[in-house]
Structures are given as C-alpha cells and as structure tokens.
Amino acid sequence: MLDPIKLDFRLPSSDHSHNDFIRTPYTPYIRYPSNMIPSAGRIFFSSLLLSSFVRASQSNNTALEIEAIRAHFQGAGLVPSLLASFIPTALLTAAYVGVGAVTPGQLLLKAQTQTAPHLMITPANVTTLLNEKYTVVMVDAWAPGNNETRGQICHWLVNGVTIQDHSVSMRGSLGVEQYRGPAPPSGSGPHRYVILLYAQQLSTVPPPAFPQGSDPVFFHLADYVKASKIGPLIAGTYFTVQEGIASFIPSPTSPVVTSALMAWGSSPSTSASTDVHHNGAISSSSNYLTILLAPFLWLVAL
C-alpha cells in the first residue's frame, strides 16, 4: 500500500542532496514516499511493454502486406504460370529513381525502369536475422496468356547478395546477368517484370555467364532454380510495362481486395510466413509473450 503524501515546509538544503523534495508554486515542499518514485526497474519494464506493443504492431502490418503480395501474384497469374507456389517470408520493395517504391503490379514507363532499382527487404518478424547470402532474379513473365514455351527473359541475375540494414547489397556478389531494362515489343500487352529473392544454400552452383549482347536471354526460371540449388524463395514483387496498344486480349487477372485480407491471420500460408525460423529468426510469438509477461514483471519491480 502506498504511503500518504506528506507536506514538508522546510527549505531544501543548499547542497541539494534531498532528491525527494519537489518544489511547487506554493513554496511548501512535497515529500513523496519512496514507493511512489519510479524505480529503474519500473521504467525499464514499462519501456519493454511499450516496445513490445510497437514490435507486435509492425509484425502484423508486415504480415498483412506479405499476404497482399501473395494475393497479387495469384491474381496476376504468376502462380502457377511462373511459380508453382509463392509463400514469401519477407516483403521485397523495389524503388526506381524518379518513381520511388513500386507497388505490386504498378504500371511503369519503359524510360523509368532502365537503371537497376534499389531493393529493400522487410522480414515478417523484426527479430529475423537476414545474415546469409541470396540470389536476386528479375524475369519478364510476359503478358498474361502469352505463350511461354521458350521460357522467360532474364533481365537480372546476381548471386551472393547480402542484406545490410534492410537493403539488398551487391557488394562482393557475382553478377551472372547485368541489369537489362524492360523493352517489351510494341503491341505485346502489359509485360509482368518479376523480381525475386532466393536464399542461397552452401551448395549453390553459380552458372556460367549468360551470353552478353543486345539480344534477350531466354531461360526457364524453374529449371535454373533447380540446377543452381538455390532456395527457398524468400520474397518477390513485380511491376508492368507496356508499349503501344495490345494486339491481343490478355488473359484476365483478378484484382486484390485489401479488405478481404483481414482474415490473413487464420490462413495456413501466413502462419508459415509469420512464424518461420529462417536464418536464425525468432518467432513473432515472442513479442506477444513479452506483452503478457511485462505487466507481471513490472509489479515485481515495485
């Protein structure tokens, strides 16, 4: 039980050693009982509780965005035409100079995409440690409904990239195919340019450099992933570029309704993305455990 507050009309000593005196506008000094003065322990656990709420909120927002990009890949037909499945465990954002961060499926001009974008990665959990090497791949998956028997056009392929402060760093990496800006043929519809980030295993086999020149390089992404032993797929995004008016009717795509993603928390795929222990990741459930325990620890510190 807290002691009553006592008024003390003594003047504070000149050496200012009485820290429990707090001056009011009315000259008297109020002596607060020691059990009302916040201790270091109380302050620490209060800060811990607040930071836990912030981390949990950030994790939930990121998980919702990850579920949204997964739905975009489904709605754009990239699953299963390009990828057999897509269960990302992080959010990949591409930012072009003069454009900024690109939203999934955003229509860009050819001129806006001729230099390599800056890539940023946000894991599902703020405690996830992204400390391994990765492979960045960018392919042209053509317009929905196009014949892809020749495979995809490789626009960018880099082995051994790392994550530094949530940015994809190319320092010390192996460039297999230098960045090649989108150049869709006129009238071929909205081409889907997909950027993917794969975890790179110790047994990854760097492929020989692709033929350099002005001609696009066709390859089958699934075959490359299997032969190079890269994976799993960590994150991905895509944008579209169209030149001229399409001379055919592209296959319809499904729009993503954000409000329909509110049930993301109960889906098995998102559970896998929010609780995955990749690269030394700690499950986001630890945030909630901290929230539950913090009030009790705060009482103990009283």
KAKA-V827912 format. One record per pair of residues at least 6 apart in sequence whose ideal C-beta (glycine too) atoms are under 8 Angstrom apart, sorted by the first residue. I is the first residue (numbers start at 0). GAP is how many residues later the second one is. Records with the same first field share a line. If there is no record, write none. Layout:
# KAKA-V827912
I->GAP + GAP
This chain:
# KAKA-V827912
1->31 + 33 + 34
2->30 + 32 + 33
3->29
4->25 + 26 + 27 + 28 + 31
5->24 + 25 + 27
6->21 + 22 + 23 + 24
7->13 + 20 + 21 + 22 + 23
8->18 + 19 + 20
9->19
10->18
11->6 + 9 + 11 + 17
19->11 + 12 + 14 + 17
20->8 + 9 + 10
21->7 + 8 + 10
22->6
23->6
34->267
38->262 + 263
40->259 + 260
41->256 + 259 + 260
43->257
44->249 + 252 + 253 + 256
45->252
47->242 + 246 + 249
48->241 + 242 + 245 + 246 + 249
51->235 + 236 + 238 + 239 + 242
52->238
54->71 + 72 + 232
55->228 + 231 + 232 + 235
57->68
58->65 + 66 + 67 + 215 + 225 + 228
61->29 + 60 + 61 + 62
62->61 + 201 + 202 + 207 + 210 + 211 + 221
63->197 + 200
64->26 + 57
65->22 + 23 + 24 + 25 + 58 + 169 + 204 + 207
66->194 + 197 + 200 + 202 + 203 + 206
67->36 + 188 + 190 + 193
68->19 + 22 + 23 + 35 + 166 + 167 + 168
69->16 + 17 + 18 + 199
70->185 + 190
71->32 + 33 + 166 + 184
72->6 + 10 + 13 + 31 + 163 + 165
73->12 + 180
74->178 + 179 + 180 + 181
75->29 + 68 + 116 + 162 + 177 + 178
76->67 + 68 + 174 + 176
77->8 + 63 + 114 + 116 + 160
78->6 + 7
80->60 + 63 + 67
81->57 + 59 + 70 + 112 + 139
82->138 + 139 + 150
83->138
85->147 + 150
86->146 + 182 + 185 + 186
87->145 + 146 + 147 + 148 + 185
88->34 + 35 + 143 + 145 + 146 + 183 + 184 + 187 + 189
89->31 + 32 + 33 + 34 + 38 + 40 + 107 + 144 + 145
90->30 + 31 + 32 + 33 + 144
91->27 + 28 + 29 + 103 + 104 + 105 + 142 + 143 + 144 + 145
92->8 + 9 + 26 + 27 + 28 + 29 + 144
93->7 + 8 + 23 + 24 + 25 + 26 + 101 + 143 + 145
94->6 + 7 + 22 + 23 + 24 + 25
95->6 + 12 + 16 + 17 + 19 + 21
96->18
97->14
98->9 + 13
100->19
101->6 + 15 + 135 + 137
103->133 + 134 + 135 + 152
104->87 + 133 + 134 + 135
105->133 + 134
106->83 + 132 + 133 + 134 + 135
107->131 + 132 + 133
108->132
109->71 + 72 + 73 + 74 + 131 + 133
112->68 + 69 + 80 + 126 + 128
113->67
114->64 + 66
115->40 + 63
116->78
117->49 + 50
118->17 + 48 + 49 + 76 + 78
119->46 + 47 + 48
120->9 + 42 + 45 + 46 + 47 + 76 + 113 + 114
121->44
122->7 + 158
123->149 + 150 + 152 + 160
124->149 + 156 + 157 + 158 + 159 + 162
126->154 + 155 + 157 + 159 + 160
127->150 + 151 + 152 + 153 + 154
128->150 + 151 + 152
129->33 + 36 + 149
130->32 + 148 + 149
131->30 + 67 + 68 + 147
132->26 + 27 + 28 + 29 + 67
133->26 + 27 + 28 + 29 + 34 + 63 + 64 + 65 + 66 + 100
134->22 + 23 + 24 + 25 + 26 + 62 + 63 + 65 + 69 + 93 + 95
135->20 + 21 + 22 + 25 + 32 + 59 + 60 + 61
136->17 + 19 + 20 + 58 + 59 + 61 + 84 + 87
137->16 + 17 + 18 + 19 + 41 + 55 + 56 + 57 + 58
138->13 + 14 + 15 + 16 + 54 + 55 + 57 + 82
139->12 + 13 + 15 + 42 + 44 + 51 + 52 + 53 + 54 + 76
140->7 + 11 + 50 + 51 + 52 + 53 + 97
141->6 + 10 + 46 + 47 + 49 + 50
142->45 + 46 + 47 + 48 + 49 + 103 + 107
143->45 + 48 + 106 + 107 + 108 + 109
144->103 + 104 + 105 + 106
145->42 + 43 + 104
149->68
150->67 + 68 + 69 + 70 + 72
151->66 + 67 + 68 + 69
152->63 + 64 + 65
153->23 + 26 + 56 + 62 + 63 + 64 + 65
154->22 + 24 + 25 + 26 + 27 + 38
155->21 + 22 + 23 + 24 + 39
156->18 + 19 + 20 + 53
157->12 + 15 + 16 + 17 + 18 + 19
158->14 + 15 + 17 + 41 + 45 + 47 + 69
159->12 + 13 + 14 + 40
160->7 + 8 + 9 + 12
161->6 + 7 + 9 + 10 + 11
162->6
167->29
173->32
175->30 + 31 + 33 + 34
176->32 + 33 + 40
177->34
179->36
181->9 + 11 + 59
182->33 + 60
183->7 + 57 + 58 + 59
184->58
185->57 + 58
186->56 + 57 + 58 + 59 + 60
187->55 + 58 + 59
188->53 + 57 + 58 + 59 + 61
189->50 + 51 + 52 + 56 + 60
190->49 + 50 + 51
191->46 + 47 + 48
192->45 + 46 + 47 + 48
193->42 + 43 + 44
194->41 + 42 + 43
195->37 + 39 + 40
196->36 + 37 + 38 + 39
197->27 + 32 + 33 + 34 + 35 + 36
198->31 + 32 + 33 + 34 + 35 + 79 + 80
199->30
200->28 + 29 + 30
202->26
203->24 + 25 + 26
204->22 + 23 + 24
205->22
206->17 + 20 + 21
209->7 + 9
210->6
224->6
231->46
233->44
263->6
264->6
273->9 + 10
274->8 + 9 + 10
276->6
